[in-house]
Amino acid sequence: MIFYTLGGLLLIAALNSWTSRINQFFFFGRTVPEHLRQSPAAASIARNYLIGVWIGLLPAAAVFLAVRSWRPVAALLLAVLVEAMVCHIAFARAHGQAGMRLKPDQAEDTVSRPREVELLAHSTIPSLPAVLAPFFAGLVVYALAVLWVSQTAGLAAAPRILNERVSAHGGDSLFGFSLGLLAASIVLMLLMRSSTRVRTSMASHTQRSSLIASWVGVVVLAAVFWFALFGAAIPHTAVRAFLIAVFIATGALLFWRTLKNKHFTPHPFEMQGDEHWRWGLYYHNSADPALFVQSRSCTGYSLNFARFLAWPLMALFLAWFVLVLAIAPHS
């Protein structure tokens, strides 16, 4: 658990260390001309921000050490939460400093002129059947596994016995992982179909990545059932190695997207909307119909909190986090 916690905290700090350079269009959430982003004042803001991010490891580690003897899983989640909060506070502080110390001439074209957004010739988001195909494939895999077990145990008892076999052969972790990956990917694709700018390169990349992730979930689900049905145990070390590999691959993908982020030009709503970003972190623009917008504080997306659906989504996430903390096992 200490290894996972330390690795997670270091990854969060490393990714947030890139924040000031993560997007060539913004400096801590503000639209700032290039010559001001390269100024000594900007370097001082970035340096203070980095110090704040890495100092944040100390309270996060302290929380983990204080709670881990009681609830190890809760200690891990709380440590990550503390580290994320420290990074957010450091970013908001740098955002405020950029507004006070970097004051570009508002007459400059580099600030006032909207930039062109590269739109695809047509929408490249997957069709609805393509989005739902992994879901139905997962149902088919489950149904086939139940039918296989029902040959010897009866159809009524087959689901329970299948679940027992999965647990007995060490597949619980991978089973939960596959279902979570499958559900999250499909829900994200369905949400984005009508709530983001689907003709941008960034939306296309997200949709393709989510579709691939959903099929990975189906493959892992099929593998778990195969091991359970044929009596082959899944070694704990293999499960751990697989999850670590996924963790590393995800971090590498985030790093690659950081380096390649200049391919994703923000929409004019986002490019020229400094006044719509609270502390450079939270977007609120009632004139923008998009629910998901390109984040200014990291790679990926932020919610538009002027849209009603953003609040239930945030509430669901918070409820999930509290639930995990509540059911986290004691030591």
N, C-alpha and C positions, 0 to 999 in steps of 0.2 A: 504493500500500500504506500509506503514511503517513496518507493521508486516512481510509482504512477503519479503521486502528488507532486514530487519534485519536477518530474518531466513535464507535467501539465502547467505548472506555474512558470517554469522556464520558457515553455513554448508561448504562453500568453505574453510574457514580458518581451520575448524576442519579436513576436508579431507586432506588438504595440510600439516597439522601438522603431519600426518602419513607418509609423503613422505620418510623420512630417514629410516623408518622401513617397508615400504610398500612391499619391495621385499628382500628376504633373500640373493639374489645373488649380489645385487648392493648397493653402498653407494653413493647417489646423482648422479646416472648415471654412476658410475665408478665401474669396477670390482676390488674389494678390499678384501683381505683375512679377515677372521673373526676376527683374533686377532687385526688387525689394526682398524676394525670397532668398537671394544670395547675399544680402547685406549683413553686416556685423550684428545688428539688432535681431535679425531673424535667427542667426546662429546662436545667439544668447538664449532666445526663447526655446529653440530646439534642445539646447544643452540642458536647460533647467527641466524641460519636459522629460528627457531621458533619465535624469537623476531621480525624478519623482516616480517614474515607472519602475525602476530597479529597486528603489527604496521600498516600494510596495510589496516586495517579496518578504520583507521582515514581518509586518503584521499578518500577512497571509500564512506564513510558516508558524507564527505564534498561535493563531487560531487552530491550525491543524494539530499542533502538539498538545494544545489544551483539551481538545475534544476527542482525539483519536483513541484514547484508552477507554472511552465510553461508547462512542459510535464511530467506527472508522470511516464508513461510507459518508456519513453526515459531515465528518471532519474534512474529507476531500472536497465535497461540494461547497462547504462554507469557505474553505481556503480559496477555491477558485472564484467564488463570489466576491470575497474581500479583494483579491488581486484585480478582478475586473472593475470593481468600484474605484480602486485607487487609480487605475489607468484612465477611467472616465473623468475623475476629478482632475488629474494632471492635464488631460486633453482640454477640458473646459477652461482651466486656468491659462493654458497656452493660447486658446482661442481668444480669451479676453485680452491677453497681452498683445496678440497680433492686431487686434482692433485698436488698441491704444498707441502702440509704438510703430506700427506700420500703417501709415495713413497715405495711400496713393492719391494722386491728383485725380479727382473724379472725372475730369475731362479727358483722361487718357483713354484711348480706344481699347487698350488691353483689358480695361475693366468694364467699360460700358457697352462694348459691342458684343452681341450674341455670337457664339461660335456655331459653325455648322456641325450638325449631327449626322454621322454616317448611318443612313437607313438602308436596310436590305431591300432588294427589289420587291420582295413579297414576304409575308409572314412565314417564318420557318419553324414555328412551334409545332410539335407533333399533333396529329389529329386526335380527336377524342377517343376513337377506337385504339389508337396506338398508346395513349395514356393509360387506358383501362386494361389493356392486354396483360400486363404483368399481374394485375389483381386477379383476373380470371385464371391466369396460369397458376398462380399460387393456390387458388381454390381447387383447381384440377389436381395439383400435386397432393394437396391434403386429402381430397376425396379418394384418390387412388391408394394412398397409404391406409386410410380407414377401411376401404374395401379389402385390401390385402389382409389386414388384421381380422376382419370380420369372417374370413374363411374358417378360422379356428375358434374365434371367441364370440361370434354373433354380432350383428350390426349394432345393437343397442349398447353393448359394452365396448365396442371397438374404439371410440374416441378416448375413453378413460384409459384403456390398456395402452393405446398408442402414446398417450402422454406419459404414462408410467415407464414405458420403454425408452422414450426420449430422455427422461430424467435418469434412468438406471444406466444409460450408456454415455452419460456426460454431455448431453446435447442441450441442456437448459440455456446456457449462456448464448450459444449460437442461434438457438431457436428464437429467443427474445431479440437478439440482434437482427435477425432476418426479418422478423415481423415489424420491428421499429423502422428499419431502413425502407422496407416496402411501403409502409403506411405513410411515412414522412415524405418520401419522394413523390408519391401519387398525389397527396394532399397539396404539396407545394406546386406541382404542375397544374392542378385544377384551379388553385387560387390565382396563379399567374396568367392563366388563359384570358382572364377578363379584368385583371387589376394591375397590369404593368404595360410598358411600351414594347409590344411583342415584335416589332420590326427592327429593333436595335440589335447590334452584335452581342451585347451583354445578355439580353433576354434569350437569344438563340443558344448561347453557350450554356446558360443555366438550365434551359429545357433539355438540351442534349445530355448534360451531366446527370440531371435528375432521372431521365429515362434509363440511362446506363445503370445508375445506382439501384433503381427499382428491379431491374433484371438480375443484378447481383444478389439482391435479397431473395429472389425466387430460386436462384441456383443454390444459395446457402441453405434455404429451407429444404430443397430436394435432397441435398447431401445429408442433412441432419436425419431426415426420415429414412434414407438409405442405410445409414449406420444403425439406426434403431431397429429396422425391420430385419436386417441380416445379422444382428447380434454382435456387431463390431463396436467396441468401446472407443470413444473419442478421447484421446489422452488429454489431460488437463494442460500439459505443456504445449500441445498442439493448438488448443483453444487460445491459450495466452499468446502464443506466437502469431496466430492469425489476427487477433485483435490488435496486437502491437503493430503488425504490418499495416493494418487498416489505418491506425493512428498516424504512422509515419507517412503513409501515402497521402492521407488527408492534409498533413502539414506541408508535404512537398507540393501538393496541388495549390494550397493557399500561397505558398512562396512563389510558385511559378506564375500564378495569376497576379501577384503583386508586381513582379517584374514585367509582365505583359499587360499591365493595366491600361497603358496608353492606347490599347486597341479599343477601349470602351469609353468613348467620349460621352460625357453627361449631356442630357437633354437641356435645351435652353432654360426650361423651368428651373432646373437644378443648378445650371451654370451661373445664372444671374440672380439667384435667390438668396443672397446672404441673410436678408432680413427674415427669411422663413426658417432658418436653422437656429434652434435654441442651444446655446453653448457649443454650436458646431456639431451637435450629436443627434438632435431630434428635429425631424422635419414636420412642419405644420403649414400647409398651403391649401386653403379651401378652393383656390382657382385651379389646382392641379388635380385631374381626375384619377391619377395613378395611386394605387395603394402601396406598391413597392417602388422605391426610387433608389438611385445609386447612392451609396453611403459616402459621406465626406470624411468619416473618421476611420474607416477600415475598408477592406475589400468586401464586395457583396452588396447587399441591399439594406435599406432602412425603411421603416414604416412611415407612411404619411398620416400623422395623427389628426389631420383634419378630416379624414375619412372615418366613418363610424366603425367599420369592420376592424380597424386597427386596435381598438380598445378591447373587444372580446378576444382577439388573438393574443394580446399582451396579458389579459387576465387568465387565459388558458395556460400560457407559459408559466406564469407565477403560481397558478394552482398546481401545475405539475411539479414545480420545484418544491413547493411546500409539502406536497404529498410524498415525494421521494424522501424528503428530510424526516417526515413523520414515520414512515414505514422502514427507514433505514435500520438494519439489525444492530442490536447491542453487541458489544464485544463478548 
